Amino acid sequence: RPVMPKKLSGLEFASSRALANTSRVHSVLRAAVPASSHVQETPLSASSLSAALQRGRFPDGRGRQLRSSLPLAGATCNVAAASSTRRGTTLREMSSGASEGGKPVFDKILIANRGEIACRIARTARKMGIKTVAVFSEADARAVHVQECDEAVCVGPAPSIDSYLNVDRIIMAMKATGAQAVHPGYGFLSENAAFVTRLEKEGLVFIGPGQMAMESMGDKIQSKLLAEKAKVNTIPGYTGVLKDEAECVTVSKDIGYPVMIKASAGGGGKGMRIAWNDVEAAEGFRLSQAEAAASFGDDRIFVEKFVEKPRHIEIQIIADTHGNIIYLPERDCSVQRRNQKVIEEAPSAFIDEATWRAMGEQAVMLARAVDYRSAGTVEMMVDANKNFYFLEMNTRLQVEHPVTEMVTGLDLVELMIKVAAGQKLPFTQKDIKAKGHAMEVRVYAEDPLRGFLPAIGKLSRYVLPTSPVGKDTIVRVDTGVEEGSEISIYYDPMIAKLITYGPDRAAAIEAMRKALDAYIIRGVVCNINFVRDVMDNAKFLKGDVTTNFIAENYPSPPGFQGHKLTTSEGRELCAIASILHMQHMQQAKILLPPEGSYVAGKQTVGRAALVGVMSPTNVMGDADLVVEIMGAGMEEPMTMPLSVAAMRPKLGDVISTSFDVRMEGAPSLKLNAKMPSVAGLYEVSYKQLNEDAEAGPLGAVLADQERVVQVWKKHSQGYTLSVAGTQYKVTIRTPRIAELAKYMPVKQEEDHSKTLRSPMPGKVHSIAVKEGQHVLVGQELCVVEAMKMQNVLRCEKDGEIAKIPVKVGQSVAVDEVIMEFAE
């Protein structure tokens, strides 16, 4: 009997027990879909149907397919389909999509990934005229990448090992849908040599390098030996596999601290630790091994010398099957946290052309040594003297590939697909030049104010930045979520990649500032406040960055504490809050609706606005206010008395949009702003005028700027406003009420000093102490695993463990009590 999940419409789902043969499947479909609908029916084998084929149809009239053709432990996978809009914006045309003969190189490809990279691959395939198949887990049934593709197949439950990493189910999905090739994206199966071998045996195409190259470069120990043989510069270290913590300590002492402890099969910052002494080496081995086993199923660990104050520079290569290997402009990925990249740019502000070409030539030498084809990245460590050393080669598409695309005009996904189809590269090395500058920030669901701990939740509001940023600048967003999407504990917490392009580095940074200010994310804590602050960092602006940038500029403790408001920024925010307050006060007094009324389809102004326009005075209203600002990292509030005057509305406006604000000890401001958008964006322009005759002509413009503020909440006495990515609570009072407020009691914060609480949602990986045990400051108490990262929780003061209410393997929520300390 067809199963109709609650809250779903337009789709019918069939239980696996009801599907005994092909005719039964088709009859269920015909009963579920109106006769006027056109549903594509692909012949399926009995083996596929026996595993519970379920198909539905998107209600947007596209005739897309949803399948669940693989065994799901007896469960029925419910898929909700919504009308699809194209996510992500690429405002720069890249290379053409057609094949050499004008026919698509493949008829259909399967995308063995999820999230933003799956959506990004689907966009290029669509441009090339290639149909796409998405795979999804039960947790991703309503994911955006499912909507972006022409067909979708459920491949298992939420854990990656049972779905996205399940080779058998991926291949079954390809056969069931008739996909000729598979693009792995990054992560998951993208560097799994056994997967490539299996595909070749099945007569299917892998859009990426061959098995030998992947196997050689995927093993960091073997890749280092191959690099040395190919005469590529390498970092001194021990290339054997470490057996245990004791051997790790011994080898580390022989190399000389600091050392980098790394997983042989690692990537994405997982399974990596820097050790400065014996204790950190032992702990680093244990944690790196656990992360490597959880992330890659391979717990082999090696160690090498850590280059102090290095830059992380990588060379993108693209190779075809005709012997052509091209290196592209370098990327600087030095801004990292826990060895995971946060901000990337191309080209590097540090590398000159001679160094780039030397690095590029060595990258090509290494690629030739393993008969490489497709896109790949050779990562290098560069010291202050521009000496460079091979780190590793990623045999896949990199997360940060968009910055290379922006400065070259190439579509790397398209080139990968064409190379997999046997086509030659359409350019040579002499054709490659970097034009302009591109910047990328990774927008993660994590809390920078709590040590960048991962966060989960539902996106209650999600609006991409759309404001024009300039004639020669471009904003691109690669995302795989939408309003209502769930950020879960099962997968990487990346929400999106925000990319900006400009004629030079300064223009790209300015475009990034404006885009981040206009990027609205609600419901899930994210790192926009941090990356926005980096865009104002003096060292970053000069290009003075190393892989230690975050540790040096935001040392922990306390770490990043939010944007530090300067005095001028504080005055600016007070002025902006005061005019927003005046606009809301005017809006409340208007008898007609704030937007006026509509006559013959045309908008008219409200009654109060008409009265204001005809008023003989230019000032609609004024007020003396006391504005108070409090936010993260502020030890005490900033208080600013001011006077604000609302100018008469312009014809067509319903409330004032021009204001004069005067503050003691500062030049007056003339501000212009319309009411905030529905999404909460408040765009303000202002001029600062000279009022000191000795400093220059009276009335001369000292500053002429624009500011985008996000209005998060409206309180009874003010607002929560976001400026430069950081939220501030702004309280607005009359002078009399401000005076009385001093006598109000202050709410005391709850005392958590007697408990250890989980700083993130995750799973208790290990517990290092017992009830009744005496513990010391800095001692390891437990490890919480979140997003496959091992997070050590340590003791903050000497004491005794009174109670441990959780067990190893138990899932914990944010702030859930893990341990209680004795009084």
Buried (B, 14 or more C-beta within 10 A) or exposed (E): EBEEBEEBEBBBBBBBEBBEEBEBBBEBBEEBBEEEBEBEEEEBEEEBBBBBBBBBBBBBEBEBBBBBBBBBEEBBBBBBBBEBEEBBBBEBEBBEBBBEEEEBBBEBBBBBBBBBBBBBBBBBBBBBBBBBBBBBBBBBBBBBBBBBBBBBBBBBBBBBEBBBBBBEBBBBBBBBBBBBBBBBBBBBBBBBBEBBBBBEEEEBBBBBBBBBBBBBBBBBBBBBBBBEEBEBBBBEBBBEEBEEBEBBBEBBEEBEBBBBBBBBBBBBBBBBBBBEEBEBBBBBBBBBBBBBBBBBEBBBBBBBBBBEEBBBBBBBBBBBBEEBBBBBBBBBBBBBBBBBBBBBBBBBBBBEEEBBBBBBBBBBBBBEBBBBBBBBBBBBBBBEEBEBBBBBBBBBBBBBBBBBBBBBEBBBBBBBBBBBBEBEBBBEBEEBEBEBBBBBBBBBBBBBBBBBBBBBBBBEBBBBBBEEBBEEBBBBBBBBBBEBBBBBBBBBBBBBBBBBBBBEBEBBBBBBBBBBBBBBBBBBBBBBBBBBBBBBBEEBBEBEBBBBBBBEBBEEEEBBBBBBBEEEBBBBBBBBBBBBBBBBBBBEEBEBEBBBEEEEEEEBBBBBBBEBBEEEEEBBBBBEBBBBBBBBEBEEBBBBBBBBBBBBBBEEBBBBBBBBBBBEEBBBBBBBBEBBBEBBBBBBEBBBBBBEEEEEEEEEEBEEEEBBBBBBEBEEBBBBBBBBBBBBBBBBBEEEEBEEEEEEEEEEEEEEEEBBBBBBBBBBBBBBBEEEEEBEEEBBBBBBBBBBBBBBBBBBEEBEBBEBEBEEEEEBEBEBBBBBBEE
